[in-house]
Amino acid sequence: MDKRLAFHAERFGLVVVDPEEFLIERRPRGRGHTICFTAGDRPMTEEIKKRIKALGIPPAWRDVRICLEENGHIQAIGRDEKDRVQYRYHTDWLNVRNAVKTERLLRFGKSLPRLRKRISRDMRRKEVDRRAASATAARLVDIAAMRPGHEKYAEDGGRGVASLTKGDIRLAGNGNGGQLKFMGKSSKLNEIAISDRRLLGSIGRIRKLKGKRLFSFKETGAKRRNLTAPVLNEYLREAAESKISAKDFRTFHGSAEALRFLIDEVGGTADTEPKRKRAVAAAMRSVSERLRNTPAVARASYVHPEIVTAFEEQRLDPALLRGRERDGLNRVETGLMRFLEEVATN
């Protein structure tokens, strides 16, 4: 387990547990189930039965095993009707994950100005080497909030920045614009307009190298290699001097867009609970358009949950987006950093 998850689990009074060591199981009995100790060496107490009932384990689950410790971070594990492993977590586990997400986004936001300066410098390198290609791909990830492009998704037909092909982009003359059009994850069509002249110029340079892939580079000895997601992530960590990845761009930009929408587009107009619910749904649609996924995925994976919670509880401060912008960050990114800093101190 990640060290920060373990740290915050202890902070919230949770014990990190291994489901393989769970001592309680649910067995079929008649038309229902019975709860018992796996070894059958002791009776089940009413207190434990009550706690297990409160977990709401679906009746259709099979191979159900349950944690004896009431503060275990995983409370139950089983398999659903489609034979997928499913978990029931402790109610405080969400707080643990949110704390880790806050730390990660803060770390990324603090390193972003330095990273952007390094990307800009490396894009100007004379040779189309690993750093120049990685920097150009990183700039595209930053501008378009693209996925890194792992090969396992490319094999299924879905592409990200590292797995783009030359046929996925159309460049206008004189560096006046470009258009990306490709199939992304889950066979979703992605169409992205590019207006950044420096990025377009760098892409045009890299595109002249041989090969099908859009992003490649020359190694020592003039050997050409395709850029891969691991190579891109390695560059990002080195350039930012921080443990970040390409996915952090999507989470940062997704959270920033949710914050912007709820403050700029909604503001104080959502003065009832139904209006706030509709506003959150609209914000997630806006984020999903930015990230080119679904509103449900955007909310679950790319928007910091405290942004939604603060809005629903009417404590999302519009002043977050006012005042001086921080170096290397725009107005909304600065506001997101202020918000995350407040969350981290509470």
C-alpha positions as CSV (number, residue, x, y, z in Angstrom):
1,M,0.0,0.0,0.0
2,D,1.1,3.6,-0.7
3,K,2.9,5.1,2.3
4,R,0.6,8.1,2.3
5,L,-2.5,6.0,2.3
6,A,-1.1,4.1,5.3
7,F,-0.2,7.3,7.0
8,H,-3.6,8.8,6.7
9,A,-5.3,5.5,7.5
10,E,-3.6,5.6,10.9
11,R,-4.4,9.3,11.3
12,F,-8.1,8.5,10.9
13,G,-7.9,5.5,13.3
14,L,-8.0,2.8,10.7
15,V,-6.0,-0.4,10.5
16,V,-4.7,-1.5,7.1
17,V,-5.9,-5.1,6.7
18,D,-5.3,-8.0,4.3
19,P,-8.6,-9.7,3.1
20,E,-6.7,-13.0,2.9
21,E,-6.5,-13.0,6.6
22,F,-10.2,-12.3,7.3
23,L,-11.6,-14.6,9.9
24,I,-15.3,-14.3,9.2
25,E,-17.3,-15.6,6.2
26,R,-20.8,-15.6,4.9
27,R,-22.1,-19.0,3.9
28,P,-25.3,-20.0,2.0
29,R,-28.0,-21.4,4.3
30,G,-31.4,-22.3,3.0
31,R,-32.8,-19.4,1.0
32,G,-30.4,-17.0,2.8
33,H,-27.0,-16.8,4.5
34,T,-25.4,-17.3,7.8
35,I,-22.4,-15.5,9.3
36,C,-19.7,-17.5,11.0
37,F,-16.1,-17.7,11.9
38,T,-14.1,-19.5,9.1
39,A,-12.5,-21.9,11.6
40,G,-15.8,-22.5,13.3
41,D,-14.1,-22.4,16.7
42,R,-16.2,-19.7,18.4
43,P,-19.8,-18.4,18.4
44,M,-20.7,-15.2,16.5
45,T,-21.7,-12.3,18.8
46,E,-24.7,-10.1,18.2
47,E,-22.5,-7.1,18.2
48,I,-20.5,-8.4,15.2
49,K,-23.7,-9.5,13.4
50,K,-25.1,-6.0,13.8
51,R,-22.0,-4.4,12.4
52,I,-21.9,-6.8,9.4
53,K,-25.6,-6.2,8.6
54,A,-24.9,-2.5,8.5
55,L,-22.4,-3.0,5.8
56,G,-25.2,-3.8,3.4
57,I,-23.4,-6.6,1.6
58,P,-25.5,-7.5,-1.5
59,P,-27.2,-10.9,-1.2
60,A,-26.0,-11.9,-4.7
61,W,-22.3,-11.7,-3.7
62,R,-20.6,-15.0,-3.2
63,D,-17.3,-16.0,-1.5
64,V,-17.9,-13.3,1.0
65,R,-15.2,-12.8,3.7
66,I,-15.5,-10.2,6.4
67,C,-13.0,-8.3,8.6
68,L,-13.2,-9.0,12.3
69,E,-11.7,-5.6,13.2
70,E,-14.3,-2.9,13.1
71,N,-11.7,-0.3,12.1
72,G,-10.2,-2.3,9.3
73,H,-9.9,-0.2,6.1
74,I,-11.6,-3.0,4.1
75,Q,-14.6,-4.4,5.9
76,A,-15.7,-7.1,3.4
77,I,-14.8,-8.7,0.1
78,G,-16.7,-10.9,-2.3
79,R,-17.6,-11.6,-5.9
80,D,-20.6,-10.2,-7.7
81,E,-22.8,-11.8,-10.4
82,K,-20.2,-11.2,-13.1
83,D,-17.5,-12.7,-10.9
84,R,-15.8,-9.4,-10.3
85,V,-14.1,-8.8,-6.9
86,Q,-15.9,-6.2,-4.9
87,Y,-15.1,-4.5,-1.6
88,R,-16.9,-2.8,1.2
89,Y,-14.6,-0.2,2.8
90,H,-14.8,1.5,6.2
91,T,-16.8,4.7,6.1
92,D,-13.6,6.7,7.0
93,W,-11.7,5.3,4.0
94,L,-13.1,8.0,1.8
95,N,-11.6,10.6,4.1
96,V,-8.2,8.8,3.8
97,R,-8.3,8.8,0.0
98,N,-9.4,12.4,-0.1
99,A,-6.5,13.4,2.1
100,V,-4.1,11.7,-0.2
101,K,-5.7,13.2,-3.3
102,T,-5.4,16.7,-1.7
103,E,-1.7,16.1,-1.1
104,R,-1.1,14.8,-4.6
105,L,-2.9,17.8,-6.2
106,L,-1.1,20.3,-4.0
107,R,2.3,18.7,-4.9
108,F,1.4,18.8,-8.6
109,G,0.2,22.4,-8.4
110,K,3.3,23.5,-6.6
111,S,5.6,21.9,-9.2
112,L,3.5,23.0,-12.2
113,P,5.2,26.5,-12.8
114,R,8.6,24.9,-12.7
115,L,7.5,22.1,-15.0
116,R,6.0,24.5,-17.5
117,K,9.2,26.5,-17.7
118,R,11.2,23.4,-18.3
119,I,8.8,22.1,-20.9
120,S,9.0,25.5,-22.8
121,R,12.8,25.3,-22.7
122,D,13.1,21.7,-23.8
123,M,10.7,22.2,-26.7
124,R,13.3,24.6,-28.2
125,R,16.1,22.1,-28.3
126,K,17.9,21.9,-31.6
127,E,17.7,18.1,-31.9
128,V,14.5,16.1,-31.7
129,D,15.8,14.0,-28.8
130,R,14.0,12.4,-25.9
131,R,13.7,15.6,-24.0
132,A,12.3,17.6,-27.0
133,A,9.7,15.0,-27.8
134,S,8.7,14.4,-24.2
135,A,8.4,18.2,-23.6
136,T,6.2,18.6,-26.7
137,A,3.9,15.7,-25.7
138,A,3.8,17.1,-22.1
139,R,2.7,20.5,-23.5
140,L,-0.1,18.8,-25.4
141,V,-1.2,16.9,-22.3
142,D,-1.2,20.2,-20.4
143,I,-3.2,22.2,-23.0
144,A,-5.6,19.4,-24.0
145,A,-5.8,17.4,-20.7
146,M,-5.0,14.2,-22.8
147,R,-4.4,10.8,-21.5
148,P,-0.7,9.6,-21.6
149,G,-1.4,6.8,-24.1
150,H,-0.4,3.5,-22.6
151,E,0.2,0.7,-25.1
152,K,-2.4,-1.6,-23.6
153,Y,-5.2,0.9,-24.6
154,A,-3.6,1.4,-28.0
155,E,-3.8,-2.3,-28.7
156,D,-7.6,-2.1,-28.2
157,G,-7.8,0.9,-30.6
158,G,-7.8,3.7,-28.0
159,R,-5.1,6.3,-28.1
160,G,-3.5,8.9,-25.9
161,V,-0.7,11.4,-26.5
162,A,2.2,8.9,-26.7
163,S,0.3,6.5,-29.0
164,L,-1.0,9.1,-31.5
165,T,-0.2,8.4,-35.1
166,K,0.6,11.0,-37.8
167,G,-2.7,10.4,-39.4
168,D,-4.5,11.6,-36.2
169,I,-3.4,15.2,-36.8
170,R,-4.0,17.8,-39.5
171,L,-1.8,20.9,-39.5
172,A,-2.8,24.1,-41.3
173,G,-0.2,26.1,-43.2
174,N,2.0,28.6,-41.6
175,G,1.4,27.2,-38.1
176,N,-2.1,28.7,-38.0
177,G,-3.8,25.8,-36.3
178,G,-4.1,22.1,-36.0
179,Q,-6.8,19.5,-35.4
180,L,-6.5,16.2,-33.6
181,K,-9.0,13.5,-34.4
182,F,-8.7,10.0,-33.0
183,M,-10.4,7.2,-31.1
184,G,-9.7,7.5,-27.3
185,K,-10.3,5.1,-24.4
186,S,-13.6,3.1,-24.7
187,S,-13.7,3.9,-28.4
188,K,-14.8,7.5,-27.8
189,L,-14.1,9.9,-30.7
190,N,-11.8,12.7,-29.6
191,E,-11.6,16.0,-31.5
192,I,-9.1,18.6,-30.3
193,A,-8.3,22.0,-31.8
194,I,-4.8,23.3,-31.3
195,S,-3.9,26.9,-31.6
196,D,-0.6,27.1,-29.6
197,R,1.9,28.2,-32.3
198,R,5.0,27.0,-30.4
199,L,3.4,23.6,-29.8
200,L,2.3,23.3,-33.5
201,G,5.8,24.2,-34.6
202,S,7.4,21.6,-32.4
203,I,4.9,18.9,-33.5
204,G,5.7,19.7,-37.1
205,R,9.4,19.2,-36.5
206,I,8.9,15.9,-34.7
207,R,6.4,14.7,-37.4
208,K,9.2,14.8,-40.0
209,L,10.9,11.8,-38.4
210,K,10.2,8.4,-40.0
211,G,7.6,6.0,-38.6
212,K,3.9,5.8,-38.1
213,R,3.7,7.4,-34.6
214,L,3.4,11.1,-34.1
215,F,5.8,11.3,-31.2
216,S,9.2,9.8,-31.7
217,F,12.8,10.9,-31.1
218,K,16.4,10.2,-32.0
219,E,18.6,8.3,-29.6
220,T,22.4,8.6,-29.6
221,G,23.7,7.1,-32.9
222,A,20.7,8.4,-34.8
223,K,18.5,5.5,-33.8
224,R,14.8,6.4,-33.7
225,R,12.5,5.4,-30.9
226,N,8.8,5.9,-30.3
227,L,7.8,7.9,-27.2
228,T,5.9,5.8,-24.7
229,A,3.8,6.7,-21.6
230,P,6.5,5.4,-19.2
231,V,9.1,7.6,-20.9
232,L,6.8,10.6,-20.8
233,N,6.1,10.1,-17.1
234,E,9.8,9.7,-16.4
235,Y,10.4,13.0,-18.1
236,L,7.6,14.7,-16.1
237,R,9.0,13.5,-12.7
238,E,12.5,14.6,-13.7
239,A,11.5,18.0,-15.0
240,A,9.1,18.8,-12.1
241,E,11.5,17.4,-9.5
242,S,8.5,15.7,-8.0
243,K,6.6,12.4,-8.0
244,I,3.9,13.3,-10.6
245,S,2.5,11.7,-13.7
246,A,0.6,12.6,-16.8
247,K,-2.7,11.7,-15.2
248,D,-2.2,14.5,-12.6
249,F,-2.8,17.0,-15.4
250,R,-6.2,15.6,-16.0
251,T,-7.1,15.5,-12.3
252,F,-5.8,19.1,-11.8
253,H,-7.6,20.5,-14.9
254,G,-10.8,18.6,-14.1
255,S,-10.9,19.9,-10.6
256,A,-10.0,23.4,-11.8
257,E,-12.9,23.3,-14.3
258,A,-15.4,22.1,-11.7
259,L,-14.3,25.0,-9.4
260,R,-14.5,27.5,-12.2
261,F,-18.0,26.4,-13.3
262,L,-19.5,26.3,-9.9
263,I,-18.2,29.8,-9.0
264,D,-18.2,31.6,-12.4
265,E,-21.2,30.0,-14.1
266,V,-23.4,29.2,-11.1
267,G,-22.3,31.5,-8.2
268,G,-25.1,32.4,-5.8
269,T,-27.9,31.5,-8.2
270,A,-28.2,27.9,-6.8
271,D,-30.1,29.0,-3.7
272,T,-32.0,25.7,-3.2
273,E,-30.9,22.1,-2.9
274,P,-32.5,21.0,-6.2
275,K,-30.8,23.9,-8.0
276,R,-27.4,23.0,-6.4
277,K,-27.9,19.4,-7.5
278,R,-28.6,20.5,-11.1
279,A,-25.6,22.8,-10.9
280,V,-23.3,20.0,-9.9
281,A,-24.6,17.9,-12.7
282,A,-24.0,20.7,-15.2
283,A,-20.4,21.2,-13.7
284,M,-19.6,17.5,-14.3
285,R,-20.8,17.8,-17.9
286,S,-18.5,20.7,-18.4
287,V,-15.6,18.8,-16.9
288,S,-16.4,15.7,-19.0
289,E,-16.3,17.9,-22.1
290,R,-12.9,19.2,-21.1
291,L,-11.6,15.7,-20.4
292,R,-13.6,13.9,-23.1
293,N,-15.1,11.3,-20.9
294,T,-18.5,10.8,-19.1
295,P,-19.8,13.1,-16.3
296,A,-19.9,10.0,-14.0
297,V,-16.2,9.2,-14.6
298,A,-15.3,12.9,-14.3
299,R,-16.9,13.1,-10.9
300,A,-15.6,9.8,-9.6
301,S,-12.0,10.1,-10.8
302,Y,-11.0,13.6,-11.9
303,V,-12.8,16.1,-9.6
304,H,-11.7,16.6,-6.0
305,P,-14.8,15.6,-4.0
306,E,-14.4,18.5,-1.5
307,I,-15.2,20.9,-4.3
308,V,-18.6,19.4,-4.7
309,T,-19.1,19.1,-0.9
310,A,-18.2,22.7,-0.3
311,F,-20.6,23.8,-3.0
312,E,-23.5,21.7,-1.7
313,E,-22.9,23.0,1.8
314,Q,-22.8,26.6,0.4
315,R,-19.3,27.3,1.6
316,L,-17.5,27.5,-1.7
317,D,-16.0,31.0,-1.5
318,P,-16.1,33.1,-4.8
319,A,-13.0,35.0,-3.5
320,L,-10.9,31.9,-4.4
321,L,-10.9,33.1,-8.0
322,R,-10.1,36.7,-7.2
323,G,-6.8,38.4,-6.4
324,R,-3.3,38.0,-7.8
325,E,-2.5,35.1,-9.9
326,R,0.5,33.0,-8.8
327,D,3.5,32.7,-11.1
328,G,3.1,30.1,-13.7
329,L,-0.6,29.5,-12.9
330,N,-3.7,31.1,-14.3
331,R,-6.6,32.6,-12.3
332,V,-8.6,29.3,-11.9
333,E,-5.5,27.2,-11.2
334,T,-4.5,29.8,-8.5
335,G,-8.0,29.5,-7.0
336,L,-7.7,25.7,-7.0
337,M,-4.4,25.9,-5.1
338,R,-6.0,28.2,-2.5
339,F,-8.9,25.8,-2.1
340,L,-6.6,22.8,-1.7
341,E,-4.5,24.6,0.9
342,E,-7.6,25.3,2.9
343,V,-8.7,21.7,2.7
344,A,-5.3,20.5,3.8
345,T,-5.3,22.7,6.9
346,N,-8.8,21.6,8.1
